[in-house]
Structure formats: structure tokens, C-alpha cells
Amino acid sequence: NPRADAAIAYALAAVPPRARRILDLGCGVGWSSHLLAQRFPAAEVIGADLSPRNATVAGRLFARPGLRFVAADLGAWP
């Protein structure tokens, strides 16, 4: 999907090179979080999605140290 690829490239370029914690909101099945974790191996990357199923699938597809996925309704966060 060219639009998704462009959005991920934009996000990757926007992260400071020395980032240590990255929150990927609306991560879907985890592809963008996976790419962030690859690009920033020293950072803790958390992929968050409204769908518990997406978070589970992402965890299975992209299991690696420093990368985790959570199901969360971010609209309910304070």
C-alpha cells in the first residue's frame, strides 16, 4: 500500500535518532512498530491498537526484545 508506506517513512524520519521510548498509536497488526524497532534497536517500542485481536496478531508476527503490543482505547486515557 503506497499510502501506508509513505506514512511509515514519514514517521520513521520524524523520530529523533536517540529516541529511547517510542509509542506507535494505531499500530494495526504491527508492521510500523516492527520497522521502528528495527530502525531504533536501543529504544523500547510499544505498538498500541484499539483492537485486542490486532495486538495479539502483532505480538505473534513481530515478537522481539524491546517491542511489545498492547490493546488500548486511547480515547479513554487521561
MODELLER restraints for C-alpha pairs under 7 A, 6 or more apart:
rsr = mdl.restraints
at = mdl.atoms
rsr.add(forms.Gaussian(group=physical.xy_distance, feature=features.Distance(at['CA:8:A'], at['CA:32:A']), mean=6.16, stdev=0.5))
rsr.add(forms.Gaussian(group=physical.xy_distance, feature=features.Distance(at['CA:12:A'], at['CA:36:A']), mean=6.59, stdev=0.5))
rsr.add(forms.Gaussian(group=physical.xy_distance, feature=features.Distance(at['CA:19:A'], at['CA:43:A']), mean=6.16, stdev=0.5))
rsr.add(forms.Gaussian(group=physical.xy_distance, feature=features.Distance(at['CA:20:A'], at['CA:42:A']), mean=6.48, stdev=0.5))
rsr.add(forms.Gaussian(group=physical.xy_distance, feature=features.Distance(at['CA:20:A'], at['CA:43:A']), mean=4.03, stdev=0.5))
rsr.add(forms.Gaussian(group=physical.xy_distance, feature=features.Distance(at['CA:20:A'], at['CA:44:A']), mean=6.00, stdev=0.5))
rsr.add(forms.Gaussian(group=physical.xy_distance, feature=features.Distance(at['CA:21:A'], at['CA:43:A']), mean=5.26, stdev=0.5))
rsr.add(forms.Gaussian(group=physical.xy_distance, feature=features.Distance(at['CA:21:A'], at['CA:44:A']), mean=4.77, stdev=0.5))
rsr.add(forms.Gaussian(group=physical.xy_distance, feature=features.Distance(at['CA:21:A'], at['CA:45:A']), mean=5.92, stdev=0.5))
rsr.add(forms.Gaussian(group=physical.xy_distance, feature=features.Distance(at['CA:22:A'], at['CA:43:A']), mean=6.89, stdev=0.5))
rsr.add(forms.Gaussian(group=physical.xy_distance, feature=features.Distance(at['CA:22:A'], at['CA:44:A']), mean=6.22, stdev=0.5))
rsr.add(forms.Gaussian(group=physical.xy_distance, feature=features.Distance(at['CA:22:A'], at['CA:45:A']), mean=4.76, stdev=0.5))
rsr.add(forms.Gaussian(group=physical.xy_distance, feature=features.Distance(at['CA:22:A'], at['CA:46:A']), mean=6.26, stdev=0.5))
rsr.add(forms.Gaussian(group=physical.xy_distance, feature=features.Distance(at['CA:23:A'], at['CA:45:A']), mean=5.98, stdev=0.5))
rsr.add(forms.Gaussian(group=physical.xy_distance, feature=features.Distance(at['CA:23:A'], at['CA:46:A']), mean=4.94, stdev=0.5))
rsr.add(forms.Gaussian(group=physical.xy_distance, feature=features.Distance(at['CA:23:A'], at['CA:47:A']), mean=6.05, stdev=0.5))
rsr.add(forms.Gaussian(group=physical.xy_distance, feature=features.Distance(at['CA:24:A'], at['CA:33:A']), mean=6.10, stdev=0.5))
rsr.add(forms.Gaussian(group=physical.xy_distance, feature=features.Distance(at['CA:24:A'], at['CA:46:A']), mean=6.07, stdev=0.5))
rsr.add(forms.Gaussian(group=physical.xy_distance, feature=features.Distance(at['CA:24:A'], at['CA:47:A']), mean=4.68, stdev=0.5))
rsr.add(forms.Gaussian(group=physical.xy_distance, feature=features.Distance(at['CA:24:A'], at['CA:48:A']), mean=6.05, stdev=0.5))
rsr.add(forms.Gaussian(group=physical.xy_distance, feature=features.Distance(at['CA:25:A'], at['CA:47:A']), mean=6.27, stdev=0.5))
rsr.add(forms.Gaussian(group=physical.xy_distance, feature=features.Distance(at['CA:25:A'], at['CA:48:A']), mean=5.09, stdev=0.5))
rsr.add(forms.Gaussian(group=physical.xy_distance, feature=features.Distance(at['CA:25:A'], at['CA:49:A']), mean=6.37, stdev=0.5))
rsr.add(forms.Gaussian(group=physical.xy_distance, feature=features.Distance(at['CA:26:A'], at['CA:48:A']), mean=5.74, stdev=0.5))
rsr.add(forms.Gaussian(group=physical.xy_distance, feature=features.Distance(at['CA:26:A'], at['CA:49:A']), mean=4.58, stdev=0.5))
rsr.add(forms.Gaussian(group=physical.xy_distance, feature=features.Distance(at['CA:27:A'], at['CA:33:A']), mean=6.47, stdev=0.5))
rsr.add(forms.Gaussian(group=physical.xy_distance, feature=features.Distance(at['CA:27:A'], at['CA:47:A']), mean=5.35, stdev=0.5))
rsr.add(forms.Gaussian(group=physical.xy_distance, feature=features.Distance(at['CA:27:A'], at['CA:48:A']), mean=5.69, stdev=0.5))
rsr.add(forms.Gaussian(group=physical.xy_distance, feature=features.Distance(at['CA:27:A'], at['CA:49:A']), mean=5.49, stdev=0.5))
rsr.add(forms.Gaussian(group=physical.xy_distance, feature=features.Distance(at['CA:28:A'], at['CA:49:A']), mean=5.87, stdev=0.5))
rsr.add(forms.Gaussian(group=physical.xy_distance, feature=features.Distance(at['CA:28:A'], at['CA:54:A']), mean=5.56, stdev=0.5))
rsr.add(forms.Gaussian(group=physical.xy_distance, feature=features.Distance(at['CA:29:A'], at['CA:54:A']), mean=4.88, stdev=0.5))
rsr.add(forms.Gaussian(group=physical.xy_distance, feature=features.Distance(at['CA:29:A'], at['CA:55:A']), mean=6.41, stdev=0.5))
rsr.add(forms.Gaussian(group=physical.xy_distance, feature=features.Distance(at['CA:29:A'], at['CA:57:A']), mean=5.95, stdev=0.5))
rsr.add(forms.Gaussian(group=physical.xy_distance, feature=features.Distance(at['CA:29:A'], at['CA:58:A']), mean=4.48, stdev=0.5))
rsr.add(forms.Gaussian(group=physical.xy_distance, feature=features.Distance(at['CA:30:A'], at['CA:47:A']), mean=6.59, stdev=0.5))
rsr.add(forms.Gaussian(group=physical.xy_distance, feature=features.Distance(at['CA:30:A'], at['CA:58:A']), mean=4.65, stdev=0.5))
rsr.add(forms.Gaussian(group=physical.xy_distance, feature=features.Distance(at['CA:33:A'], at['CA:45:A']), mean=6.71, stdev=0.5))
rsr.add(forms.Gaussian(group=physical.xy_distance, feature=features.Distance(at['CA:33:A'], at['CA:47:A']), mean=5.61, stdev=0.5))
rsr.add(forms.Gaussian(group=physical.xy_distance, feature=features.Distance(at['CA:34:A'], at['CA:62:A']), mean=6.27, stdev=0.5))
rsr.add(forms.Gaussian(group=physical.xy_distance, feature=features.Distance(at['CA:37:A'], at['CA:43:A']), mean=7.00, stdev=0.5))
rsr.add(forms.Gaussian(group=physical.xy_distance, feature=features.Distance(at['CA:37:A'], at['CA:45:A']), mean=6.02, stdev=0.5))
rsr.add(forms.Gaussian(group=physical.xy_distance, feature=features.Distance(at['CA:37:A'], at['CA:67:A']), mean=6.48, stdev=0.5))
rsr.add(forms.Gaussian(group=physical.xy_distance, feature=features.Distance(at['CA:43:A'], at['CA:66:A']), mean=6.76, stdev=0.5))
rsr.add(forms.Gaussian(group=physical.xy_distance, feature=features.Distance(at['CA:44:A'], at['CA:66:A']), mean=4.73, stdev=0.5))
rsr.add(forms.Gaussian(group=physical.xy_distance, feature=features.Distance(at['CA:44:A'], at['CA:67:A']), mean=6.11, stdev=0.5))
rsr.add(forms.Gaussian(group=physical.xy_distance, feature=features.Distance(at['CA:45:A'], at['CA:66:A']), mean=6.05, stdev=0.5))
rsr.add(forms.Gaussian(group=physical.xy_distance, feature=features.Distance(at['CA:45:A'], at['CA:67:A']), mean=4.82, stdev=0.5))
rsr.add(forms.Gaussian(group=physical.xy_distance, feature=features.Distance(at['CA:45:A'], at['CA:68:A']), mean=6.54, stdev=0.5))
rsr.add(forms.Gaussian(group=physical.xy_distance, feature=features.Distance(at['CA:46:A'], at['CA:67:A']), mean=5.88, stdev=0.5))
rsr.add(forms.Gaussian(group=physical.xy_distance, feature=features.Distance(at['CA:46:A'], at['CA:68:A']), mean=5.09, stdev=0.5))
rsr.add(forms.Gaussian(group=physical.xy_distance, feature=features.Distance(at['CA:46:A'], at['CA:69:A']), mean=5.60, stdev=0.5))
rsr.add(forms.Gaussian(group=physical.xy_distance, feature=features.Distance(at['CA:47:A'], at['CA:68:A']), mean=6.27, stdev=0.5))
rsr.add(forms.Gaussian(group=physical.xy_distance, feature=features.Distance(at['CA:47:A'], at['CA:69:A']), mean=4.61, stdev=0.5))
rsr.add(forms.Gaussian(group=physical.xy_distance, feature=features.Distance(at['CA:47:A'], at['CA:70:A']), mean=6.32, stdev=0.5))
rsr.add(forms.Gaussian(group=physical.xy_distance, feature=features.Distance(at['CA:48:A'], at['CA:69:A']), mean=5.79, stdev=0.5))
rsr.add(forms.Gaussian(group=physical.xy_distance, feature=features.Distance(at['CA:48:A'], at['CA:70:A']), mean=4.94, stdev=0.5))
rsr.add(forms.Gaussian(group=physical.xy_distance, feature=features.Distance(at['CA:48:A'], at['CA:71:A']), mean=5.74, stdev=0.5))
rsr.add(forms.Gaussian(group=physical.xy_distance, feature=features.Distance(at['CA:48:A'], at['CA:72:A']), mean=6.21, stdev=0.5))
rsr.add(forms.Gaussian(group=physical.xy_distance, feature=features.Distance(at['CA:49:A'], at['CA:55:A']), mean=6.27, stdev=0.5))
rsr.add(forms.Gaussian(group=physical.xy_distance, feature=features.Distance(at['CA:49:A'], at['CA:70:A']), mean=6.58, stdev=0.5))
rsr.add(forms.Gaussian(group=physical.xy_distance, feature=features.Distance(at['CA:49:A'], at['CA:71:A']), mean=5.11, stdev=0.5))
rsr.add(forms.Gaussian(group=physical.xy_distance, feature=features.Distance(at['CA:49:A'], at['CA:72:A']), mean=5.86, stdev=0.5))
rsr.add(forms.Gaussian(group=physical.xy_distance, feature=features.Distance(at['CA:50:A'], at['CA:71:A']), mean=5.38, stdev=0.5))
rsr.add(forms.Gaussian(group=physical.xy_distance, feature=features.Distance(at['CA:50:A'], at['CA:72:A']), mean=5.06, stdev=0.5))
rsr.add(forms.Gaussian(group=physical.xy_distance, feature=features.Distance(at['CA:50:A'], at['CA:73:A']), mean=5.20, stdev=0.5))
rsr.add(forms.Gaussian(group=physical.xy_distance, feature=features.Distance(at['CA:51:A'], at['CA:71:A']), mean=5.82, stdev=0.5))
rsr.add(forms.Gaussian(group=physical.xy_distance, feature=features.Distance(at['CA:52:A'], at['CA:71:A']), mean=4.78, stdev=0.5))
rsr.add(forms.Gaussian(group=physical.xy_distance, feature=features.Distance(at['CA:55:A'], at['CA:69:A']), mean=5.38, stdev=0.5))
rsr.add(forms.Gaussian(group=physical.xy_distance, feature=features.Distance(at['CA:55:A'], at['CA:70:A']), mean=5.59, stdev=0.5))
rsr.add(forms.Gaussian(group=physical.xy_distance, feature=features.Distance(at['CA:55:A'], at['CA:71:A']), mean=5.60, stdev=0.5))
rsr.add(forms.Gaussian(group=physical.xy_distance, feature=features.Distance(at['CA:58:A'], at['CA:69:A']), mean=6.78, stdev=0.5))
rsr.add(forms.Gaussian(group=physical.xy_distance, feature=features.Distance(at['CA:59:A'], at['CA:68:A']), mean=6.65, stdev=0.5))
rsr.add(forms.Gaussian(group=physical.xy_distance, feature=features.Distance(at['CA:59:A'], at['CA:69:A']), mean=5.96, stdev=0.5))
